[in-house]
Amino acid sequence: MGIFKAAPAVDYAQQAATRRAAGRHVHTVIWQGTSALSLGSMDGLSDLVEAVEATGWRLDRTEHLAQDTTGRPTLLLLFRAA
């Protein structure tokens, strides 16, 4: 899965908390889904957003970057200091 391998939300939260503690005002995450894009709830992505927001950020922007050959989406999430 290369550099876009999906990591647990707790890893994203730790990185976000470290960046916030350093006084940063913008935090970005590149996230790749674990299965093909479909309609409905994406619990893993929701958990990631909640975990990062709990460390003092708010989701400001989401961009679709790509889809791999199996249909898994890759997203850029941009957070700003809350």
C-alpha positions as CSV (number, residue, x, y, z in Angstrom):
1,M,0.0,0.0,0.0
2,G,3.0,2.3,0.0
3,I,3.2,5.6,1.8
4,F,-0.6,6.0,1.8
5,K,-1.2,2.9,4.0
6,A,-4.1,3.6,6.3
7,A,-3.0,4.1,9.9
8,P,-5.2,3.8,13.0
9,A,-6.9,7.1,14.1
10,V,-4.9,7.1,17.3
11,D,-1.6,7.6,15.2
12,Y,-3.2,10.5,13.4
13,A,-4.3,12.0,16.7
14,Q,-0.8,11.7,18.2
15,Q,0.7,13.5,15.2
16,A,-1.9,16.2,15.4
17,A,-1.4,16.7,19.1
18,T,2.3,17.0,18.7
19,R,1.9,19.5,15.9
20,R,-0.7,21.5,17.9
21,A,1.6,21.6,21.0
22,A,4.3,23.0,18.8
23,G,2.1,26.0,18.0
24,R,1.2,25.1,14.5
25,H,-2.0,26.4,12.9
26,V,-2.5,24.0,10.0
27,H,-2.3,20.2,10.0
28,T,-2.8,18.0,7.0
29,V,-3.5,14.3,6.7
30,I,-3.5,12.0,3.6
31,W,-5.9,9.2,4.2
32,Q,-6.6,6.1,2.1
33,G,-9.8,4.1,2.5
34,T,-9.5,0.4,3.2
35,S,-12.1,-0.6,0.5
36,A,-13.7,0.7,-2.7
37,L,-15.6,3.9,-2.4
38,S,-19.3,3.3,-1.8
39,L,-22.3,5.2,-0.4
40,G,-22.9,5.1,3.3
41,S,-21.0,5.7,6.5
42,M,-17.2,5.6,6.6
43,D,-16.6,4.9,10.2
44,G,-12.8,4.8,10.0
45,L,-12.7,8.3,8.4
46,S,-15.2,9.6,11.0
47,D,-13.1,8.2,13.8
48,L,-10.0,9.8,12.4
49,V,-11.7,13.2,12.2
50,E,-13.1,12.9,15.7
51,A,-9.7,11.9,17.1
52,V,-7.8,14.8,15.4
53,E,-10.5,17.3,16.4
54,A,-10.2,16.2,20.0
55,T,-6.6,17.4,20.0
56,G,-7.6,21.0,19.2
57,W,-8.1,21.1,15.4
58,R,-11.2,21.5,13.3
59,L,-11.7,20.0,9.8
60,D,-11.6,22.8,7.4
61,R,-11.3,21.2,4.0
62,T,-11.4,17.8,2.3
63,E,-10.0,17.1,-1.2
64,H,-10.3,13.9,-3.2
65,L,-6.8,13.1,-4.5
66,A,-7.1,9.8,-6.3
67,Q,-8.5,6.3,-6.5
68,D,-6.3,3.3,-6.7
69,T,-7.0,0.4,-9.2
70,T,-9.3,-1.3,-6.6
71,G,-11.4,1.9,-6.1
72,R,-10.0,2.9,-2.7
73,P,-10.2,6.6,-2.3
74,T,-7.3,8.8,-1.2
75,L,-8.2,12.0,0.5
76,L,-6.4,15.1,1.7
77,L,-7.9,16.4,5.0
78,L,-6.9,20.0,6.0
79,F,-7.4,20.9,9.7
80,R,-7.0,24.4,11.2
81,A,-6.4,25.2,14.8
82,A,-9.7,25.4,16.7
